[in-house]
Amino acid sequence: IGSPRALSVSGKPLPSPRLISVSVHPDTSRPHVRYSLMFMQFAQLLDHDLTHTPVNKGFVGESILDCQPCDAMTTVHPECFPIPVPEGDPYFPKVNITTGKPMCIPVTRSMPGQLTLGYREQLNQVSAYVDSSFVYGSDVCEMNTLRAFTSGKMNITRSPARGKPLMPQITTHPECKSSSKVCFRAGDARASEQPGLAALHTLFLREHNRIAEQLSTLNPHWGDEKLYQTSATHSVGRHSTHRLFRVPASSVRVARSTQTRSPPYRLKGTSKVMTQTAMLR
């Protein structure tokens, strides 16, 4: 009940995930005449607002698993699930030319999250709403580390070049890859994954502080808490997917024609298919 599925409904072995990937998504360059790279970048930001699935790490005190060996499930950690490179792969060799061993693509399984014995279920560490959790965090403790607690604003770091506000810096991020070991802190831990993503995080941070400053000018009698909560409400309201990010897909086009507020009986959440595969966790 916890093993990855290996057989189809007919009882035959399922095809290699890598083979499916290269078949469905061939490595071709087709620049779109309308959409730029920012289209993808905002999609990733939206993804990080909706989903964050934790993966298994090593035993106590260990970090991310090295699931590169093809036998990693037995030699490294039982939560490793390396994918063998199929014959004729356009990028990876089937055999490692250095070691002479079969080549596998390292994959670590998502952490299980079910409360009772049964089929394996996964966790989502963030709220399944478009609520700008990538700016404000998904719990009170995280939110408090991001707040300045002054005039309703968020913490910032001043750029050493021109003094413009950037995200707060952090030197203890376990997955920080910068040579200085300094990365950015935001409501989502993946804010430093790539420059375009960090830029969008910075824009939303600045927008919150801009709104807070204007509200403080208009309402000098307001305290920090009211300024913060009101600014966050306005910022979340502006972060409207239907206004800023219109995906050219039939499902979204249908969504535009429906009411924007879901009735109270409608289940709100994200499917495992999206959080585990479509959004790549």
N, C-alpha and C positions, 0 to 999 in steps of 0.2 A: 504493500500500500504506500510505501515511500520511495520505491525505485522509479527512475525515469522510464517512461513508456518506450518499449523497444519493438513491439509488434503492431501491425495494422489490424483492422477489424477482421480481415481474412486470415490472420495468423501468420502473415509473411513479415519479414524484418522491414522496419521503416527505413527509408533512404537516409543517407548521411545529411545532417543539417547543413554541412558545408557545401555539399553538392547542390542542395536546394538553393542555398544562398547565391552561389555563383551562376546558377541557371536562371533564377528569377531576376537577379540584379547584376547583369554583366557590367564589366568595367569599361564603360563608354562615357565619353564627354559630350554632353548635349546642352550647351548653355541655353537657358530659357530666355525668350525675348522680353518677358515681363517681370519675372521674379529673380531677385538677386540672392546672394548668400544670406542676407539678413532674413529672408523668408525662413530658411532653415534655422537660423539662430533664434528667432522668436519662437519657433516651434519647440526648440529644446528648452527655452525658458518656460514655456507653457507646460511642457512635460514635467519639469522639475517642480512646478507648482502643484501638480496632481499626483506624482508618483515618486517614491524613493524606496526601493526594495533592498533591504540589507542582505549581503551575502555572507556566507560562513567564513570565518577567519581561522587562524590556527588555534592550537590549544592555549591554555592560560599564558598570557604574556606575549603571545606570538601575533604577527600581523597578517597581511594578506597572504593567502596560500599560493605556493608555486606549483601549479597543476600542469606544468609543461610535459613531464614524462607520460607516456601512454599508459603506464601502469600506476599512475599517481593515486588512483582510488584505493590501492592496497599499500603503496609504499610511502605516500605523503599524508593523505587524509581521506577518510571515507566520503567526504563531501566534494571531492574533486570529481569532475566528469569530463576528462579530455576528449576532444573530438578528433579521430584519426583523419589525416589529410587524404582525400580520395585520389585515385589515379587520374593523372592529367590535369591536376589543379593548376590554374593559370598563374598563381603567385607562389604558393608554398611547394617545396619539394616533398615527395612522399617519404624520402629517407633523409635524415640529418647527415649532411656531408661531413660534419666534424666528428660525430660519434658513431655514425653508421647505423643508428637505431631508427625505427619508424618515427616519423614526424607527427606530432599531435598539436592541436590548437588548445591552449589551456582554457578551461572553463570551470568556474566554481559555482556550486548550486546555491540558490537563494535559501535563506534561513527558513525553517518551518515555523508556522505561527498558529497552528490549531491548538485549541485548549483541551480537546479530548482525543482519544485514540480513533484513528480513521485515516482517510485519504489525506495526503500531504497538502497543506494550504500554505500560502505565503503571506508575508506581512507588507503593509504599506506604512512607512514611517511618517508620512505627511498627510494632511487632510485632503480628501478627495474633492475639494471645491476649488474653483478659480478664485482664490482669496488672497493672492500675493503672499503666500507663506514663504516664498523665496526671499521676500524682503523682511518680514516680521517674525519669521520662525513659526514652528508648529506647537510650541508649548510655552508656558509662562517663563520658565528658567531661561530658555533660549532667547525669548523676547527681551528679557531684562538685561542680558549681556549686550544687546544691540542698541538699547536706548541710552540717550544722553541724560535723561531726567532733568532737562533744562529746556523750557519753552516748547515742550512737545516734540523735540527733535530727536533724530537718530545719531548715534556715534559716527564720527568720520575720521579720516586721516588726511591731513593736508599734503598735497603734492609738493615735493621738494623743489619742483621746477617753477610753477606759477602759483602755487598755493591753493589750487582748486580742490574741492572736496572729493575724496576717494573713499572707498569702503575701509572700515577698520582693518588693521593688519593683525595677523596671528602667526606665531612662530612654532606652534605645537600641533599643526595639522598633520595627522599621520600619513596623508597621501600627497603632501606638498612636494612638487617636483622642481621648484625653482632652486637655483644654485645658492641663493642666500637663505633658503629654508623659510622665507617669508611669503605667505599667501594672504588672501583676503578673507575676512569673516563676513558672512551674510546670513540671512534666514535659512539658506540652503547651503550645505557643506560643499557643494560642487561648483561654487561660484567661480573658482579659479581654473576650471577645466580648460578653458581656451579664452583668448583675448576678446572675441566677440561676445561671449557670454558674460564676462566680467564687465564689459562696457554697458550692456543692458542692465545688469545689476546696479551699476553706478548711476545710470539714468533714473531708475526708479527710486533709489536712495535720495538723490538730489531733488526729485519731484516731491517726495514726502516733506523734506526740510523746507522746500520752497513754499509749499502749502501751509506748513506750520508757521512760518515767518509771516505770511500774509494774514493768517487768522489771528496771530498775536497782535499785529498792528491794528486790525479791525476790532479786536476784543481784548484790550489790555487787562481786563479784569479776570480773564480766564487763567486757570492754573495749568501746570504742566500736564496733568493727566487728561484733562478735557481737550487740551490742544493736541495731544498725541492721538487720542482716540478719534477725534474729529478729522484730523489730518489723514489718519490711516483709512478711515471710512471713505473719504474723498479720493484717496489714491487708489484704493481697491475698486471704487466705482469707475475710475478712468481706465483701469486695467480690464477692459471688456473685450473678450475674444472676438465677439461679433463685429466690433468696430475697428479693432486694430489688426486682426489676423483672420482674414477670410480665406480659408483653405478651399481650393477649387475641387471639392469632392462633393458627390451627391448627398452624402450624409449630412454635411454641414449646410448645404444649400437648403435641405429640408428643414434643418434646425432653425434657419433664419425665418422661415415662414410660420413657425410655431411660436407659442407664447414664451417669453423669456423667463418667466417665473414658474418653476415646477409646482404642481399641486402638492399638498402636504403628504399625500399617500404614495407618491412616486419614490421609489428607492433611489437614493443618491449614493454614488460610489464609482469606482473604476473597476473594470473587469481584469481578471488575471491575464487574459490574453494580451491586453494592452500594456499592463504594468510589467509583465515578465518578458515579453517578446517584442512587441511593436515599439515600445519606448526604451528598450535595452536597459531597464532599471536605472 
